[in-house]
Amino acid sequence: MKKAIALLLMASIVLMSSFAGGSQEDVVAADSSATTVTFVFADGDAGAKESINEIVNRFNSSHEGMRVEIQPGNGGNYTEFVRTKDSVGEFPDVVEMRGEAAMYIRAGKLAPLPAELTDLFLSPMVIDGNVYTVALAGENTNGIIYNKAYFDEHGLTEPQSYDEFIELCQTIEDLGDMDPLVVGGGDLWHLGFLFNKCWDDQVISLDPDFIAHCYSGEKDFSDPSVKAAIEELVQIMAYAQTGWASTPDAQITTFLVNDMAAMMYSGTHMFTQILSADPDFELGWFAIPSPDGKVRLVGGSGISGLAVSTECQSDPAKWEVAIEFLKFFYAPENYGIYCDTLSAIPATKDAPVSNGLPVLQEVITATGEADSLSPMWNSKSGINELPPDFRNFTYKTAVEVLLGQRTIDSACEELNKTWAVAASSFNPVTGQGIN
Amino acid sequence: MLGRKSRIDKTLVAFISPALVFYLLFIIVPTVGSLYYSFTSWDGINPNVNFIGLANYKEIVTSARFGNALKNTVVLTVFISLFENAIALALAILVDRVFKLKNLFRSLFYIPVLISGIVSGFIWKVMYNYSFGVINAMLKSAGLEALMQDWLGNTHLTLIMIGIVLVWKGAGYYMIIYLASLQSISSDILEAAEIDGASAWHKFTKITLPLISGAFTINFTLSLINGLKVFDQINVMTDGGPGFTSETLVYLLYKVGFNEGRQGFGTAVGVVLLVIILVLNTLQQKFLRKREVQV
């Protein structure tokens, strides 16, 4: 009996091995006929994952001999994921770059993209005469997304000035039905949206090259404009919900659709999320005017976007597939899937016809009429590029001020100290740490 | 004689060498490598590494952020060491004295240990949530709205709230060690003390505690090391915030090294942390070993 069982087991193993071997050979045969490039993108957002997968599938089925293979990041910390890929020698051929793109460019990991591709874009970011990344979308324009039904019910109107915005917040607070503003301060990058608005209003409005002037030593963070930026942030954040410091970005939609908050300050990517949570929600949008009456919005192209590795460039066959894929990705009929799913503002000259929401059209119109349109303060390159660790330090210091742990003056001092250390090893004005 | 000694040495070397090779390759070489990178401004990506001498260590000494992380680490470690051991000992005594369902209680108290740090962090993060968490919901339904807090957003409470999760998760593990030690005490000694008229308190303080001092040494050493290297729960629950409120040394090392592109500085923090652990552990061992009693 034992012998019979043993024989049966052995036969099963042999049979299974032969099947396994067969299938593996089939896969190898299929793969070997195509030139494959690996592709990594931030797949934490379900919409991004779904739409990019769809475009890749379209490419693979329409391009014989070419194949794009997505390597899933499973939604974790994307910066770390790319860094890990790099450290184990698996830096992808095509890769989505975030704010750290400049670091990879300096490390010689990213290849300059050809004009046949970059010419498709409205305003690609040029670094040292080359374009290394092509934006997935125009910079995510932030503004107030609000509960239109609640506004209509109480006769509230969109503010035409900064003071009217503060009055509006106070009116909603006085009504007592819900918090005026929901902020996902548990995620620092979310708080960065509001910080950037205040920074643009108070600092960039006076000196667009403030960061460069800090590198050159002409200015520092004790500048009155920096203090004014933090004061503006404190004034707006006074209307945020209790518990904002521990509320993650992923939860703010719940506040809005459940009548717990009337407004949120975020990007256009939230439109789809809000309507997924409540298809009947009446969305409204407006830009918060600056205290000087002008409208400054985040827009245009930053340094983030898709890039191709230098290793891929060194293999002509792979390079051809990578560039062909990117051209295919940004063709209006394909790129439209991405833009519609994420309510993204197209970055290409030949923009896809939007099947998106009317509110998105309002945003696009507002960006066209804005007094100034610029990337987030941490998405700039060249002489205004921030030192690698400075953004988060600033946000955390701002949180300390907002929670009453330190004064604005002491926050500015801390920023100066950290800046001095950071700029001693990274200074694009003097070239320190760049070459 | 010499020949015999030489043969023994070769045999020893043969047995030790596989483990030694792995130890050298995966522990010693990276540690020495880290020491080198701590003197550089390496960003973790660029193949060009700039030697900057003691600049990272100088920054550590002068940086308010490092000082804050050190303070948070000490607070959290002391909190964990004290409460984890106090609760573990109390649970062990309770389980030791229970006659029925002893295994059930032991398993129940041990269950949190089996949950991963990440998962326990997520569970408690949801429970602590100001707007949707069960703790505030219970307070609200009990009419105690005044006591509702932003448990992870209140800078005075954040570290304690993280500490509670760590104690909840770790106490069961230490309970098992105390329980094993308690069960090894001979009933003869306790009976003799009882005949001599010793009260329950005297039996506990004069007999039980000295005889389980070996378990104290192990548990305090483990909780000290665990406290110094807490990562999972902070990562999931607060990301070191709000502000820098819950940023510990290990978390600072991770943030600057892996998120902020300052691998050189992060490595220097790691080296300092290694020295702190070695010093504290040596001191603790010396102190606790003196108090151990052998029967």
Boltz contact constraints between the chains, C-beta under 6 A:
constraints:
  - contact:
      token1: [A, 80]
      token2: [B, 258]
      max_distance: 6.0
  - contact:
      token1: [A, 103]
      token2: [B, 45]
      max_distance: 6.0
  - contact:
      token1: [A, 103]
      token2: [B, 261]
      max_distance: 6.0
  - contact:
      token1: [A, 107]
      token2: [B, 45]
      max_distance: 6.0
  - contact:
      token1: [A, 107]
      token2: [B, 46]
      max_distance: 6.0
  - contact:
      token1: [A, 243]
      token2: [B, 130]
      max_distance: 6.0
  - contact:
      token1: [A, 243]
      token2: [B, 131]
      max_distance: 6.0
  - contact:
      token1: [A, 243]
      token2: [B, 150]
      max_distance: 6.0
  - contact:
      token1: [A, 243]
      token2: [B, 153]
      max_distance: 6.0
  - contact:
      token1: [A, 245]
      token2: [B, 153]
      max_distance: 6.0
  - contact:
      token1: [A, 245]
      token2: [B, 242]
      max_distance: 6.0
  - contact:
      token1: [A, 246]
      token2: [B, 150]
      max_distance: 6.0
  - contact:
      token1: [A, 246]
      token2: [B, 152]
      max_distance: 6.0
  - contact:
      token1: [A, 246]
      token2: [B, 153]
      max_distance: 6.0
  - contact:
      token1: [A, 388]
      token2: [B, 260]
      max_distance: 6.0
  - contact:
      token1: [A, 388]
      token2: [B, 261]
      max_distance: 6.0
  - contact:
      token1: [A, 389]
      token2: [B, 260]
      max_distance: 6.0
  - contact:
      token1: [A, 389]
      token2: [B, 262]
      max_distance: 6.0
  - contact:
      token1: [A, 396]
      token2: [B, 243]
      max_distance: 6.0
  - contact:
      token1: [A, 396]
      token2: [B, 244]
      max_distance: 6.0
  - contact:
      token1: [A, 399]
      token2: [B, 242]
      max_distance: 6.0
  - contact:
      token1: [A, 399]
      token2: [B, 243]
      max_distance: 6.0
  - contact:
      token1: [A, 400]
      token2: [B, 243]
      max_distance: 6.0
  - contact:
      token1: [A, 403]
      token2: [B, 155]
      max_distance: 6.0
  - contact:
      token1: [A, 403]
      token2: [B, 242]
      max_distance: 6.0
  - contact:
      token1: [A, 405]
      token2: [B, 155]
      max_distance: 6.0
  - contact:
      token1: [A, 421]
      token2: [B, 59]
      max_distance: 6.0
  - contact:
      token1: [A, 425]
      token2: [B, 41]
      max_distance: 6.0
